[in-house]
Amino acid sequence: MNSLDDDSLNSLTQWSLEQDLEFILSTTEEVFLSLKSARIFITGGTGFIGSWLLESLRHADMRLSLGIKLTVLTRDVAAFKLKAPHLAEYEAFNFVEGEVASFTSPEGSFTHVIHAATDASADLNANNPVGMFDTVVDGTKRVLDFAVEKEPARILYLSSGAVYGQQPWEMERVSEEWIGAPSCVDPKAAYAEGKRAAEMMCALYGKQFGLQISIARIFALLGPYLSLGIHFAAGNFIRDAMQGKPVIVQGNGLPCRSYLYAADLTTWLWHLLQRGAPNKPYNVGSDESVSIKLLAQRVSRVLGAGDCQVLNADDQGWNLGRYVPDTSQIGRDLGLYKTVSLDEGIRRTALWNGWKEKS
């Protein structure tokens, strides 16, 4: 897949979610066809990433008559029906309520399992690190035990770039070959250490029980369904700019991040489910680095907002340096590349949330 990273081309037409779904279908059609008659179980299917997986699978099923059946584990079926009734009521999707660490196994056989459930909330990580760690680790063990029971052909585990710990500042992009780690005595690393432990469990279950598990180490994201109210800089900046407020950077703005747009993310994940090498982690993210200060300026410029302010307050975040992946491996192995630029990702995220573009 060649990169289509061209803001001028993207902005020539009014964006719609349907266009993103058509893009995903066009770049993933062979993968979707390989899932004909699949029986898929997904955890975390009603969150940001899960909603994109459901949207794209529904779209593909309607276009290609895949005959798939998807069972979605969620904490609150009623809430999702209000959020996305077209997904909640789709005839091929069955929603079951439960906690990821203790759910009752649905009846029947399953050909594929996607484990996408983890609350990446900064507040939970800060205020209840034990709960955060337990959710990641116990939830993954329960899903793997379920997989041993059901014997699916393929499993996709959604991990995190947080497993690398503090990326050295001189390392512009972190590759899968780098053996870094979070601090094992820092409670702020509960989420990251949980993800590392979960990846180890995937390796152990793969060896002992023969499970075919692909691992996606996901970095920062943008796109429709992203909550603008939780403690993530990009979402907060977009929210404030849409309201005509100054875009405020609480810290010094020096930490560097990168943001992959959700349509690219979704394409990559479906390919990883079917084509990713077992027990081989793949970085999933953008390699376009941007400082938090420059991100604020980009959001302000793209959305036509007011000033940016850098408050230089003490930053209590878990990663005050770089958080930028090297994605050459997934490009080399699977031919997957970023196609939506940062500016266009900001624009589409804002449009989804009701922002009106000036003519």
Stockholm file with secondary structure:
# STOCKHOLM 1.0

chainA/1-359         MNSLDDDSLNSLTQWSLEQDLEFILSTTEEVFLSLKSARIFITGGTGFIGSWLLESLRHADMRLSLGIKLTVLTRDVAAFKLKAPHLAEYEAFNFVEGEVASFTSPEGSFTHVIHAATDASADLNANNPVGMFDTVVDGTKRVLDFAVEKEPARILYLSSGAVYGQQPWEMERVSEEWIGAPSCVDPKAAYAEGKRAAEMMCALYGKQFGLQISIARIFALLGPYLSLGIHFAAGNFIRDAMQGKPVIVQGNGLPCRSYLYAADLTTWLWHLLQRGAPNKPYNVGSDESVSIKLLAQRVSRVLGAGDCQVLNADDQGWNLGRYVPDTSQIGRDLGLYKTVSLDEGIRRTALWNGWKEKS
#=GR chainA/1-359 SS CCCCCCHHHHTTSCCCHHHHHHHHHHHHHHHHHHTTTCEEEEESTTSHHHHHHHHHHHHHHHHHCCCCEEEEEESCHHHHHHHCHHHHTCTTEEEEECCTTTCCCCSSCCSEEEECCCCCCHHHHHHCHHHHHHHHHHHHHHHHHHHHHHCCSEEEEEEEGGGGBSBCTTCSSBCTTCCCBCCTTCGGGHHHHHHHHHHHHHHHHHHHHCCCEEEEEECCEESTTCCSSSSCHHHHHHHHHHTTCCEEESSCSCCEECCEEHHHHHHHHHHHHHHSCTTCEEEESCCCCEEHHHHHHHHHHHHTCCCEEECCCCCCCSCSSEECBCCHHHHHHHCCCCCSCHHHHHHHHHHHTTCCCCC
#=GC SS_cons         CCCCCCHHHHTTSCCCHHHHHHHHHHHHHHHHHHTTTCEEEEESTTSHHHHHHHHHHHHHHHHHCCCCEEEEEESCHHHHHHHCHHHHTCTTEEEEECCTTTCCCCSSCCSEEEECCCCCCHHHHHHCHHHHHHHHHHHHHHHHHHHHHHCCSEEEEEEEGGGGBSBCTTCSSBCTTCCCBCCTTCGGGHHHHHHHHHHHHHHHHHHHHCCCEEEEEECCEESTTCCSSSSCHHHHHHHHHHTTCCEEESSCSCCEECCEEHHHHHHHHHHHHHHSCTTCEEEESCCCCEEHHHHHHHHHHHHTCCCEEECCCCCCCSCSSEECBCCHHHHHHHCCCCCSCHHHHHHHHHHHTTCCCCC
//
